[in-house]
Amino acid sequence: MALPNSAQIRAARALLGWSQPKVSAMAGVAVNTLSRFESGRRPLTDRTLRDIERVFEENGISFARNGRTVVVSLLQAEEE
């Protein structure tokens, strides 16, 4: 299964309006590690990527997969 890449993680953060420090704290990863990953200077382990992905999914982000493609979207609750 494809895991999100650096651009998709940046997109998820942008959709929620979250900072790198916020995501880092919630996922238990160092800010510098996330920053280097997002800029393409450092890979992350699959486990760390899954931890980051889980944080986003718990907060309304959907990572839809079609083969090797991952689409990032924000799921919004219906207004009453």
PyMOL Python script that loads the backbone (N, CA, C, O; Angstrom):
from pymol import cmd

cmd.read_pdbstr("""\
ATOM      1  N   MET A   1       0.847  -1.180   0.000  1.00  0.00           N
ATOM      2  CA  MET A   1       0.000   0.000   0.000  1.00  0.00           C
ATOM      3  C   MET A   1       0.890   1.239   0.000  1.00  0.00           C
ATOM      4  O   MET A   1       1.888   1.293   0.718  1.00  0.00           O
ATOM      5  N   ALA A   2       0.528   2.224  -0.800  1.00  0.00           N
ATOM      6  CA  ALA A   2       1.291   3.464  -0.891  1.00  0.00           C
ATOM      7  C   ALA A   2       1.104   4.299   0.367  1.00  0.00           C
ATOM      8  O   ALA A   2      -0.007   4.437   0.880  1.00  0.00           O
ATOM      9  N   LEU A   3       2.196   4.848   0.847  1.00  0.00           N
ATOM     10  CA  LEU A   3       2.144   5.775   1.976  1.00  0.00           C
ATOM     11  C   LEU A   3       2.255   7.195   1.437  1.00  0.00           C
ATOM     12  O   LEU A   3       2.797   7.402   0.352  1.00  0.00           O
ATOM     13  N   PRO A   4       1.750   8.176   2.182  1.00  0.00           N
ATOM     14  CA  PRO A   4       1.832   9.560   1.708  1.00  0.00           C
ATOM     15  C   PRO A   4       3.285   9.998   1.517  1.00  0.00           C
ATOM     16  O   PRO A   4       4.173   9.598   2.270  1.00  0.00           O
ATOM     17  N   ASN A   5       3.509  10.823   0.501  1.00  0.00           N
ATOM     18  CA  ASN A   5       4.843  11.385   0.299  1.00  0.00           C
ATOM     19  C   ASN A   5       4.901  12.776   0.937  1.00  0.00           C
ATOM     20  O   ASN A   5       3.933  13.228   1.547  1.00  0.00           O
ATOM     21  N   SER A   6       6.032  13.439   0.790  1.00  0.00           N
ATOM     22  CA  SER A   6       6.225  14.731   1.454  1.00  0.00           C
ATOM     23  C   SER A   6       5.214  15.778   0.983  1.00  0.00           C
ATOM     24  O   SER A   6       4.704  16.546   1.799  1.00  0.00           O
ATOM     25  N   ALA A   7       4.919  15.824  -0.310  1.00  0.00           N
ATOM     26  CA  ALA A   7       3.955  16.800  -0.824  1.00  0.00           C
ATOM     27  C   ALA A   7       2.558  16.538  -0.266  1.00  0.00           C
ATOM     28  O   ALA A   7       1.815  17.476   0.021  1.00  0.00           O
ATOM     29  N   GLN A   8       2.210  15.280  -0.116  1.00  0.00           N
ATOM     30  CA  GLN A   8       0.886  14.932   0.412  1.00  0.00           C
ATOM     31  C   GLN A   8       0.771  15.256   1.901  1.00  0.00           C
ATOM     32  O   GLN A   8      -0.297  15.649   2.369  1.00  0.00           O
ATOM     33  N   ILE A   9       1.850  15.095   2.635  1.00  0.00           N
ATOM     34  CA  ILE A   9       1.850  15.482   4.052  1.00  0.00           C
ATOM     35  C   ILE A   9       1.718  16.999   4.164  1.00  0.00           C
ATOM     36  O   ILE A   9       0.965  17.491   5.003  1.00  0.00           O
ATOM     37  N   ARG A  10       2.439  17.743   3.330  1.00  0.00           N
ATOM     38  CA  ARG A  10       2.302  19.211   3.328  1.00  0.00           C
ATOM     39  C   ARG A  10       0.877  19.612   2.980  1.00  0.00           C
ATOM     40  O   ARG A  10       0.319  20.525   3.589  1.00  0.00           O
ATOM     41  N   ALA A  11       0.281  18.927   1.996  1.00  0.00           N
ATOM     42  CA  ALA A  11      -1.100  19.231   1.593  1.00  0.00           C
ATOM     43  C   ALA A  11      -2.067  18.973   2.738  1.00  0.00           C
ATOM     44  O   ALA A  11      -2.972  19.773   2.975  1.00  0.00           O
ATOM     45  N   ALA A  12      -1.888  17.876   3.445  1.00  0.00           N
ATOM     46  CA  ALA A  12      -2.760  17.561   4.580  1.00  0.00           C
ATOM     47  C   ALA A  12      -2.636  18.633   5.661  1.00  0.00           C
ATOM     48  O   ALA A  12      -3.636  19.066   6.234  1.00  0.00           O
ATOM     49  N   ARG A  13      -1.413  19.054   5.932  1.00  0.00           N
ATOM     50  CA  ARG A  13      -1.213  20.123   6.930  1.00  0.00           C
ATOM     51  C   ARG A  13      -1.905  21.405   6.491  1.00  0.00           C
ATOM     52  O   ARG A  13      -2.546  22.080   7.297  1.00  0.00           O
ATOM     53  N   ALA A  14      -1.772  21.737   5.208  1.00  0.00           N
ATOM     54  CA  ALA A  14      -2.376  22.966   4.686  1.00  0.00           C
ATOM     55  C   ALA A  14      -3.898  22.910   4.776  1.00  0.00           C
ATOM     56  O   ALA A  14      -4.535  23.903   5.130  1.00  0.00           O
ATOM     57  N   LEU A  15      -4.481  21.762   4.461  1.00  0.00           N
ATOM     58  CA  LEU A  15      -5.941  21.631   4.530  1.00  0.00           C
ATOM     59  C   LEU A  15      -6.466  21.883   5.941  1.00  0.00           C
ATOM     60  O   LEU A  15      -7.554  22.434   6.113  1.00  0.00           O
ATOM     61  N   LEU A  16      -5.701  21.484   6.940  1.00  0.00           N
ATOM     62  CA  LEU A  16      -6.119  21.686   8.331  1.00  0.00           C
ATOM     63  C   LEU A  16      -5.609  23.002   8.917  1.00  0.00           C
ATOM     64  O   LEU A  16      -6.040  23.412   9.995  1.00  0.00           O
ATOM     65  N   GLY A  17      -4.692  23.660   8.211  1.00  0.00           N
ATOM     66  CA  GLY A  17      -4.112  24.894   8.729  1.00  0.00           C
ATOM     67  C   GLY A  17      -3.179  24.645   9.904  1.00  0.00           C
ATOM     68  O   GLY A  17      -3.055  25.484  10.797  1.00  0.00           O
ATOM     69  N   TRP A  18      -2.526  23.494   9.901  1.00  0.00           N
ATOM     70  CA  TRP A  18      -1.659  23.103  11.012  1.00  0.00           C
ATOM     71  C   TRP A  18      -0.201  23.429  10.723  1.00  0.00           C
ATOM     72  O   TRP A  18       0.238  23.421   9.573  1.00  0.00           O
ATOM     73  N   SER A  19       0.534  23.715  11.780  1.00  0.00           N
ATOM     74  CA  SER A  19       1.972  23.957  11.692  1.00  0.00           C
ATOM     75  C   SER A  19       2.739  22.638  11.810  1.00  0.00           C
ATOM     76  O   SER A  19       2.193  21.624  12.246  1.00  0.00           O
ATOM     77  N   GLN A  20       3.996  22.670  11.419  1.00  0.00           N
ATOM     78  CA  GLN A  20       4.845  21.493  11.607  1.00  0.00           C
ATOM     79  C   GLN A  20       4.973  21.133  13.087  1.00  0.00           C
ATOM     80  O   GLN A  20       4.902  19.952  13.426  1.00  0.00           O
ATOM     81  N   PRO A  21       5.161  22.117  13.988  1.00  0.00           N
ATOM     82  CA  PRO A  21       5.244  21.756  15.407  1.00  0.00           C
ATOM     83  C   PRO A  21       3.986  21.048  15.923  1.00  0.00           C
ATOM     84  O   PRO A  21       4.086  20.140  16.749  1.00  0.00           O
ATOM     85  N   LYS A  22       2.815  21.452  15.448  1.00  0.00           N
ATOM     86  CA  LYS A  22       1.580  20.805  15.901  1.00  0.00           C
ATOM     87  C   LYS A  22       1.533  19.347  15.450  1.00  0.00           C
ATOM     88  O   LYS A  22       1.251  18.455  16.249  1.00  0.00           O
ATOM     89  N   VAL A  23       1.810  19.110  14.171  1.00  0.00           N
ATOM     90  CA  VAL A  23       1.795  17.740  13.653  1.00  0.00           C
ATOM     91  C   VAL A  23       2.857  16.902  14.358  1.00  0.00           C
ATOM     92  O   VAL A  23       2.604  15.758  14.737  1.00  0.00           O
ATOM     93  N   SER A  24       4.031  17.472  14.528  1.00  0.00           N
ATOM     94  CA  SER A  24       5.122  16.755  15.183  1.00  0.00           C
ATOM     95  C   SER A  24       4.743  16.313  16.585  1.00  0.00           C
ATOM     96  O   SER A  24       4.978  15.167  16.967  1.00  0.00           O
ATOM     97  N   ALA A  25       4.160  17.219  17.345  1.00  0.00           N
ATOM     98  CA  ALA A  25       3.765  16.891  18.718  1.00  0.00           C
ATOM     99  C   ALA A  25       2.701  15.800  18.739  1.00  0.00           C
ATOM    100  O   ALA A  25       2.766  14.883  19.557  1.00  0.00           O
ATOM    101  N   MET A  26       1.736  15.897  17.852  1.00  0.00           N
ATOM    102  CA  MET A  26       0.641  14.926  17.837  1.00  0.00           C
ATOM    103  C   MET A  26       1.095  13.543  17.365  1.00  0.00           C
ATOM    104  O   MET A  26       0.546  12.527  17.791  1.00  0.00           O
ATOM    105  N   ALA A  27       2.101  13.507  16.483  1.00  0.00           N
ATOM    106  CA  ALA A  27       2.568  12.233  15.929  1.00  0.00           C
ATOM    107  C   ALA A  27       3.775  11.671  16.675  1.00  0.00           C
ATOM    108  O   ALA A  27       4.188  10.537  16.431  1.00  0.00           O
ATOM    109  N   GLY A  28       4.337  12.465  17.583  1.00  0.00           N
ATOM    110  CA  GLY A  28       5.494  11.993  18.335  1.00  0.00           C
ATOM    111  C   GLY A  28       6.773  11.934  17.516  1.00  0.00           C
ATOM    112  O   GLY A  28       7.584  11.021  17.670  1.00  0.00           O
ATOM    113  N   VAL A  29       6.944  12.920  16.643  1.00  0.00           N
ATOM    114  CA  VAL A  29       8.146  12.982  15.803  1.00  0.00           C
ATOM    115  C   VAL A  29       8.770  14.365  15.986  1.00  0.00           C
ATOM    116  O   VAL A  29       8.053  15.342  16.202  1.00  0.00           O
ATOM    117  N   ALA A  30      10.084  14.455  15.903  1.00  0.00           N
ATOM    118  CA  ALA A  30      10.771  15.736  16.070  1.00  0.00           C
ATOM    119  C   ALA A  30      10.402  16.696  14.934  1.00  0.00           C
ATOM    120  O   ALA A  30      10.219  16.280  13.790  1.00  0.00           O
ATOM    121  N   VAL A  31      10.296  17.975  15.267  1.00  0.00           N
ATOM    122  CA  VAL A  31       9.963  18.991  14.261  1.00  0.00           C
ATOM    123  C   VAL A  31      10.996  18.983  13.139  1.00  0.00           C
ATOM    124  O   VAL A  31      10.637  19.052  11.963  1.00  0.00           O
ATOM    125  N   ASN A  32      12.276  18.899  13.494  1.00  0.00           N
ATOM    126  CA  ASN A  32      13.326  18.890  12.467  1.00  0.00           C
ATOM    127  C   ASN A  32      13.186  17.699  11.530  1.00  0.00           C
ATOM    128  O   ASN A  32      13.446  17.817  10.333  1.00  0.00           O
ATOM    129  N   THR A  33      12.782  16.565  12.058  1.00  0.00           N
ATOM    130  CA  THR A  33      12.588  15.369  11.233  1.00  0.00           C
ATOM    131  C   THR A  33      11.469  15.596  10.227  1.00  0.00           C
ATOM    132  O   THR A  33      11.619  15.287   9.045  1.00  0.00           O
ATOM    133  N   LEU A  34      10.344  16.137  10.696  1.00  0.00           N
ATOM    134  CA  LEU A  34       9.224  16.416   9.797  1.00  0.00           C
ATOM    135  C   LEU A  34       9.607  17.465   8.760  1.00  0.00           C
ATOM    136  O   LEU A  34       9.275  17.329   7.582  1.00  0.00           O
ATOM    137  N   SER A  35      10.300  18.502   9.192  1.00  0.00           N
ATOM    138  CA  SER A  35      10.721  19.562   8.280  1.00  0.00           C
ATOM    139  C   SER A  35      11.628  19.022   7.177  1.00  0.00           C
ATOM    140  O   SER A  35      11.450  19.352   6.005  1.00  0.00           O
ATOM    141  N   ARG A  36      12.586  18.203   7.551  1.00  0.00           N
ATOM    142  CA  ARG A  36      13.493  17.622   6.552  1.00  0.00           C
ATOM    143  C   ARG A  36      12.755  16.689   5.599  1.00  0.00           C
ATOM    144  O   ARG A  36      13.062  16.645   4.408  1.00  0.00           O
ATOM    145  N   PHE A  37      11.789  15.947   6.121  1.00  0.00           N
ATOM    146  CA  PHE A  37      10.994  15.067   5.252  1.00  0.00           C
ATOM    147  C   PHE A  37      10.188  15.890   4.257  1.00  0.00           C
ATOM    148  O   PHE A  37      10.189  15.603   3.060  1.00  0.00           O
ATOM    149  N   GLU A  38       9.499  16.913   4.757  1.00  0.00           N
ATOM    150  CA  GLU A  38       8.660  17.727   3.869  1.00  0.00           C
ATOM    151  C   GLU A  38       9.472  18.438   2.796  1.00  0.00           C
ATOM    152  O   GLU A  38       8.964  18.696   1.705  1.00  0.00           O
ATOM    153  N   SER A  39      10.730  18.756   3.093  1.00  0.00           N
ATOM    154  CA  SER A  39      11.567  19.436   2.103  1.00  0.00           C
ATOM    155  C   SER A  39      12.330  18.452   1.217  1.00  0.00           C
ATOM    156  O   SER A  39      13.103  18.859   0.351  1.00  0.00           O
ATOM    157  N   GLY A  40      12.108  17.155   1.439  1.00  0.00           N
ATOM    158  CA  GLY A  40      12.741  16.145   0.604  1.00  0.00           C
ATOM    159  C   GLY A  40      14.167  15.815   0.977  1.00  0.00           C
ATOM    160  O   GLY A  40      14.866  15.145   0.216  1.00  0.00           O
ATOM    161  N   ARG A  41      14.616  16.276   2.143  1.00  0.00           N
ATOM    162  CA  ARG A  41      16.001  16.040   2.551  1.00  0.00           C
ATOM    163  C   ARG A  41      16.196  14.804   3.410  1.00  0.00           C
ATOM    164  O   ARG A  41      17.330  14.410   3.682  1.00  0.00           O
ATOM    165  N   ARG A  42      15.081  14.175   3.849  1.00  0.00           N
ATOM    166  CA  ARG A  42      15.217  13.016   4.727  1.00  0.00           C
ATOM    167  C   ARG A  42      14.010  12.099   4.561  1.00  0.00           C
ATOM    168  O   ARG A  42      12.870  12.562   4.618  1.00  0.00           O
ATOM    169  N   PRO A  43      14.245  10.815   4.357  1.00  0.00           N
ATOM    170  CA  PRO A  43      13.114   9.881   4.316  1.00  0.00           C
ATOM    171  C   PRO A  43      12.631   9.570   5.729  1.00  0.00           C
ATOM    172  O   PRO A  43      13.363   9.767   6.700  1.00  0.00           O
ATOM    173  N   LEU A  44      11.416   9.090   5.836  1.00  0.00           N
ATOM    174  CA  LEU A  44      10.880   8.635   7.119  1.00  0.00           C
ATOM    175  C   LEU A  44      10.640   7.138   7.043  1.00  0.00           C
ATOM    176  O   LEU A  44      10.443   6.582   5.963  1.00  0.00           O
ATOM    177  N   THR A  45      10.658   6.499   8.192  1.00  0.00           N
ATOM    178  CA  THR A  45      10.329   5.077   8.220  1.00  0.00           C
ATOM    179  C   THR A  45       8.842   4.920   7.929  1.00  0.00           C
ATOM    180  O   THR A  45       8.058   5.849   8.123  1.00  0.00           O
ATOM    181  N   ASP A  46       8.465   3.739   7.463  1.00  0.00           N
ATOM    182  CA  ASP A  46       7.047   3.470   7.211  1.00  0.00           C
ATOM    183  C   ASP A  46       6.234   3.654   8.484  1.00  0.00           C
ATOM    184  O   ASP A  46       5.117   4.169   8.436  1.00  0.00           O
ATOM    185  N   ARG A  47       6.774   3.243   9.608  1.00  0.00           N
ATOM    186  CA  ARG A  47       6.050   3.370  10.880  1.00  0.00           C
ATOM    187  C   ARG A  47       5.775   4.835  11.210  1.00  0.00           C
ATOM    188  O   ARG A  47       4.664   5.183  11.613  1.00  0.00           O
ATOM    189  N   THR A  48       6.777   5.691  11.042  1.00  0.00           N
ATOM    190  CA  THR A  48       6.592   7.116  11.325  1.00  0.00           C
ATOM    191  C   THR A  48       5.567   7.719  10.377  1.00  0.00           C
ATOM    192  O   THR A  48       4.719   8.506  10.797  1.00  0.00           O
ATOM    193  N   LEU A  49       5.638   7.356   9.102  1.00  0.00           N
ATOM    194  CA  LEU A  49       4.649   7.859   8.141  1.00  0.00           C
ATOM    195  C   LEU A  49       3.241   7.404   8.511  1.00  0.00           C
ATOM    196  O   LEU A  49       2.289   8.177   8.400  1.00  0.00           O
ATOM    197  N   ARG A  50       3.104   6.164   8.946  1.00  0.00           N
ATOM    198  CA  ARG A  50       1.780   5.682   9.362  1.00  0.00           C
ATOM    199  C   ARG A  50       1.289   6.437  10.600  1.00  0.00           C
ATOM    200  O   ARG A  50       0.096   6.717  10.717  1.00  0.00           O
ATOM    201  N   ASP A  51       2.199   6.771  11.526  1.00  0.00           N
ATOM    202  CA  ASP A  51       1.809   7.545  12.709  1.00  0.00           C
ATOM    203  C   ASP A  51       1.302   8.930  12.308  1.00  0.00           C
ATOM    204  O   ASP A  51       0.290   9.398  12.829  1.00  0.00           O
ATOM    205  N   ILE A  52       1.999   9.577  11.388  1.00  0.00           N
ATOM    206  CA  ILE A  52       1.587  10.900  10.909  1.00  0.00           C
ATOM    207  C   ILE A  52       0.259  10.790  10.161  1.00  0.00           C
ATOM    208  O   ILE A  52      -0.642  11.605  10.359  1.00  0.00           O
ATOM    209  N   GLU A  53       0.147   9.796   9.318  1.00  0.00           N
ATOM    210  CA  GLU A  53      -1.090   9.576   8.563  1.00  0.00           C
ATOM    211  C   GLU A  53      -2.272   9.368   9.519  1.00  0.00           C
ATOM    212  O   GLU A  53      -3.352   9.918   9.298  1.00  0.00           O
ATOM    213  N   ARG A  54      -2.073   8.588  10.564  1.00  0.00           N
ATOM    214  CA  ARG A  54      -3.137   8.318  11.544  1.00  0.00           C
ATOM    215  C   ARG A  54      -3.621   9.611  12.199  1.00  0.00           C
ATOM    216  O   ARG A  54      -4.824   9.812  12.365  1.00  0.00           O
ATOM    217  N   VAL A  55      -2.683  10.488  12.572  1.00  0.00           N
ATOM    218  CA  VAL A  55      -3.052  11.769  13.188  1.00  0.00           C
ATOM    219  C   VAL A  55      -3.949  12.563  12.242  1.00  0.00           C
ATOM    220  O   VAL A  55      -4.965  13.117  12.664  1.00  0.00           O
ATOM    221  N   PHE A  56      -3.577  12.619  10.973  1.00  0.00           N
ATOM    222  CA  PHE A  56      -4.393  13.354  10.009  1.00  0.00           C
ATOM    223  C   PHE A  56      -5.760  12.707   9.826  1.00  0.00           C
ATOM    224  O   PHE A  56      -6.780  13.397   9.809  1.00  0.00           O
ATOM    225  N   GLU A  57      -5.783  11.398   9.689  1.00  0.00           N
ATOM    226  CA  GLU A  57      -7.063  10.712   9.478  1.00  0.00           C
ATOM    227  C   GLU A  57      -7.999  10.884  10.665  1.00  0.00           C
ATOM    228  O   GLU A  57      -9.213  10.979  10.484  1.00  0.00           O
ATOM    229  N   GLU A  58      -7.455  10.925  11.867  1.00  0.00           N
ATOM    230  CA  GLU A  58      -8.281  11.135  13.062  1.00  0.00           C
ATOM    231  C   GLU A  58      -8.854  12.550  13.120  1.00  0.00           C
ATOM    232  O   GLU A  58      -9.738  12.838  13.927  1.00  0.00           O
ATOM    233  N   ASN A  59      -8.342  13.429  12.256  1.00  0.00           N
ATOM    234  CA  ASN A  59      -8.783  14.818  12.245  1.00  0.00           C
ATOM    235  C   ASN A  59      -9.398  15.233  10.913  1.00  0.00           C
ATOM    236  O   ASN A  59      -9.384  16.411  10.555  1.00  0.00           O
ATOM    237  N   GLY A  60      -9.943  14.251  10.179  1.00  0.00           N
ATOM    238  CA  GLY A  60     -10.743  14.562   9.003  1.00  0.00           C
ATOM    239  C   GLY A  60     -10.060  14.496   7.659  1.00  0.00           C
ATOM    240  O   GLY A  60     -10.688  14.775   6.638  1.00  0.00           O
ATOM    241  N   ILE A  61      -8.785  14.133   7.627  1.00  0.00           N
ATOM    242  CA  ILE A  61      -8.088  14.017   6.351  1.00  0.00           C
ATOM    243  C   ILE A  61      -8.258  12.602   5.814  1.00  0.00           C
ATOM    244  O   ILE A  61      -8.167  11.626   6.558  1.00  0.00           O
ATOM    245  N   SER A  62      -8.504  12.508   4.523  1.00  0.00           N
ATOM    246  CA  SER A  62      -8.609  11.209   3.865  1.00  0.00           C
ATOM    247  C   SER A  62      -7.455  11.062   2.880  1.00  0.00           C
ATOM    248  O   SER A  62      -7.207  11.944   2.057  1.00  0.00           O
ATOM    249  N   PHE A  63      -6.760   9.943   2.978  1.00  0.00           N
ATOM    250  CA  PHE A  63      -5.727   9.593   2.012  1.00  0.00           C
ATOM    251  C   PHE A  63      -6.301   8.456   1.168  1.00  0.00           C
ATOM    252  O   PHE A  63      -6.169   7.286   1.527  1.00  0.00           O
ATOM    253  N   ALA A  64      -6.935   8.799   0.052  1.00  0.00           N
ATOM    254  CA  ALA A  64      -7.558   7.796  -0.821  1.00  0.00           C
ATOM    255  C   ALA A  64      -6.492   7.218  -1.742  1.00  0.00           C
ATOM    256  O   ALA A  64      -5.699   7.958  -2.324  1.00  0.00           O
ATOM    257  N   ARG A  65      -6.477   5.906  -1.872  1.00  0.00           N
ATOM    258  CA  ARG A  65      -5.460   5.231  -2.666  1.00  0.00           C
ATOM    259  C   ARG A  65      -6.061   4.551  -3.887  1.00  0.00           C
ATOM    260  O   ARG A  65      -7.133   3.947  -3.834  1.00  0.00           O
ATOM    261  N   ASN A  66      -5.332   4.673  -4.979  1.00  0.00           N
ATOM    262  CA  ASN A  66      -5.680   3.963  -6.207  1.00  0.00           C
ATOM    263  C   ASN A  66      -4.361   3.458  -6.776  1.00  0.00           C
ATOM    264  O   ASN A  66      -3.677   4.170  -7.512  1.00  0.00           O
ATOM    265  N   GLY A  67      -4.015   2.241  -6.433  1.00  0.00           N
ATOM    266  CA  GLY A  67      -2.716   1.728  -6.850  1.00  0.00           C
ATOM    267  C   GLY A  67      -1.613   2.468  -6.127  1.00  0.00           C
ATOM    268  O   GLY A  67      -1.532   2.439  -4.899  1.00  0.00           O
ATOM    269  N   ARG A  68      -0.768   3.130  -6.889  1.00  0.00           N
ATOM    270  CA  ARG A  68       0.354   3.860  -6.301  1.00  0.00           C
ATOM    271  C   ARG A  68       0.048   5.338  -6.102  1.00  0.00           C
ATOM    272  O   ARG A  68       0.919   6.091  -5.667  1.00  0.00           O
ATOM    273  N   THR A  69      -1.157   5.762  -6.409  1.00  0.00           N
ATOM    274  CA  THR A  69      -1.563   7.157  -6.270  1.00  0.00           C
ATOM    275  C   THR A  69      -2.263   7.368  -4.937  1.00  0.00           C
ATOM    276  O   THR A  69      -3.087   6.553  -4.520  1.00  0.00           O
ATOM    277  N   VAL A  70      -1.926   8.475  -4.269  1.00  0.00           N
ATOM    278  CA  VAL A  70      -2.583   8.844  -3.016  1.00  0.00           C
ATOM    279  C   VAL A  70      -3.193  10.226  -3.208  1.00  0.00           C
ATOM    280  O   VAL A  70      -2.491  11.175  -3.555  1.00  0.00           O
ATOM    281  N   VAL A  71      -4.509  10.342  -2.982  1.00  0.00           N
ATOM    282  CA  VAL A  71      -5.220  11.612  -3.091  1.00  0.00           C
ATOM    283  C   VAL A  71      -5.539  12.094  -1.684  1.00  0.00           C
ATOM    284  O   VAL A  71      -6.047  11.330  -0.863  1.00  0.00           O
ATOM    285  N   VAL A  72      -5.241  13.367  -1.401  1.00  0.00           N
ATOM    286  CA  VAL A  72      -5.454  13.939  -0.074  1.00  0.00           C
ATOM    287  C   VAL A  72      -6.686  14.829  -0.110  1.00  0.00           C
ATOM    288  O   VAL A  72      -6.794  15.708  -0.964  1.00  0.00           O
ATOM    289  N   SER A  73      -7.622  14.606   0.820  1.00  0.00           N
ATOM    290  CA  SER A  73      -8.811  15.457   0.891  1.00  0.00           C
ATOM    291  C   SER A  73      -9.244  15.621   2.342  1.00  0.00           C
ATOM    292  O   SER A  73      -8.898  14.819   3.208  1.00  0.00           O
ATOM    293  N   LEU A  74     -10.006  16.677   2.582  1.00  0.00           N
ATOM    294  CA  LEU A  74     -10.535  16.966   3.910  1.00  0.00           C
ATOM    295  C   LEU A  74     -12.005  16.604   3.923  1.00  0.00           C
ATOM    296  O   LEU A  74     -12.795  17.132   3.139  1.00  0.00           O
ATOM    297  N   LEU A  75     -12.364  15.705   4.814  1.00  0.00           N
ATOM    298  CA  LEU A  75     -13.759  15.298   4.958  1.00  0.00           C
ATOM    299  C   LEU A  75     -14.434  16.262   5.919  1.00  0.00           C
ATOM    300  O   LEU A  75     -13.979  16.433   7.049  1.00  0.00           O
ATOM    301  N   GLN A  76     -15.501  16.885   5.484  1.00  0.00           N
ATOM    302  CA  GLN A  76     -16.210  17.854   6.314  1.00  0.00           C
ATOM    303  C   GLN A  76     -17.521  17.265   6.781  1.00  0.00           C
ATOM    304  O   GLN A  76     -18.211  16.575   6.030  1.00  0.00           O
ATOM    305  N   ALA A  77     -17.855  17.542   8.016  1.00  0.00           N
ATOM    306  CA  ALA A  77     -19.149  17.108   8.540  1.00  0.00           C
ATOM    307  C   ALA A  77     -20.244  17.911   7.854  1.00  0.00           C
ATOM    308  O   ALA A  77     -20.067  19.092   7.556  1.00  0.00           O
ATOM    309  N   GLU A  78     -21.364  17.269   7.610  1.00  0.00           N
ATOM    310  CA  GLU A  78     -22.485  17.974   6.996  1.00  0.00           C
ATOM    311  C   GLU A  78     -23.040  18.997   7.968  1.00  0.00           C
ATOM    312  O   GLU A  78     -23.167  18.736   9.164  1.00  0.00           O
ATOM    313  N   GLU A  79     -23.370  20.172   7.434  1.00  0.00           N
ATOM    314  CA  GLU A  79     -23.963  21.211   8.274  1.00  0.00           C
ATOM    315  C   GLU A  79     -25.426  20.897   8.507  1.00  0.00           C
ATOM    316  O   GLU A  79     -26.133  20.431   7.614  1.00  0.00           O
ATOM    317  N   GLU A  80     -25.859  21.162   9.718  1.00  0.00           N
ATOM    318  CA  GLU A  80     -27.267  20.893  10.053  1.00  0.00           C
ATOM    319  C   GLU A  80     -28.100  22.127   9.902  1.00  0.00           C
ATOM    320  O   GLU A  80     -29.307  22.090  10.141  1.00  0.00           O
TER     321      GLU A  80
END
""", "prot")
cmd.dss("prot")
cmd.show_as("cartoon", "prot")
cmd.util.cbc("prot")
cmd.orient("prot")
